[in-house]
């Protein structure tokens, strides 16, 4: 289970990618879906990073994934701190 403190740790892009991988680790891993799983992990890590930057939680991440018209995550990523 992901708790809010875990989402806050995703302010570091590497942590966000690791958290996305952890959340997706229970999905079926087959050769024919490896590409899509990798792309999904990248997308989810972006949402997790945006949630951390906006001090949001997993409910917000879920809402963003369900509403492709919601641009808040993109705005948070564009206005967030520059990568080191």
N, C-alpha and C positions, 0 to 999 in steps of 0.2 A: 504494500500500500504506500502511495506517495503522500507525504504530509507537506503542509505549507513550507516548513523549513527546508525540505528537499528542493522545492521549486526555487526558493531563494538562492540556493547553491548553484542554480543553473545560470546565474549572471555571468559565469565563466563559460565561454563557448565549448570548451572541452568537457566540462561537467554536463552541459546541456546535451551534448552528443552521447555521452556515456549514459545519462539518464534515459534518453530516448531508446538507446539499445537495450537497456534493462527492462523498460516497459514493453518493448516489442519481443523480448526473448522467448516468450511463450507461444508466439505465432509459429505455425508450421513452416519449417525451413526445407524448401525443396529447390532443386536446381532450376526449375522453370519459373520460380518467383523471386529469385535472388535479387535481380535488378530492381524490382518493385519494392522489395523490403528495404533495400539500401536507400532508395529515393524517399521512401516513407520515413525512414529514420532521420534523414537530413531535414525533411519538412517538419517533423515533430520536434527536432532539436531547436529549430527556429522559433516555433511556438513557445517552447519551454524558456528559451532565452528571452523572448519578448515578455512573457509572464513575469519572469524574474525582474526585468528592468522596470516593469510597470507595477511591481509589488502585487501581482495578481496570484490566483491559485489555479488548481487543476480544473475547477469548474469553468473558469474563464477559458482555459485552453480547449476544453471540450466544446464550449460555445463557439469559439473561433473556428474549429474544424467543421462545425455544423452549418456555419454561415459564411460562404465564400465572399459575400458582399461586405463583410465586416473588415475594415482596413486598419483597425486599431493596432494589431500586432505589427503590421508593416510600418506604421508611424513610429511605434516604440523602437523598432530596430533601426530606422533611419535616424532617429534623434538620440539614440543611446550613445554610450561612450565608444570611442574608436578602439578597435582591437589593438592590443599591445604587440 
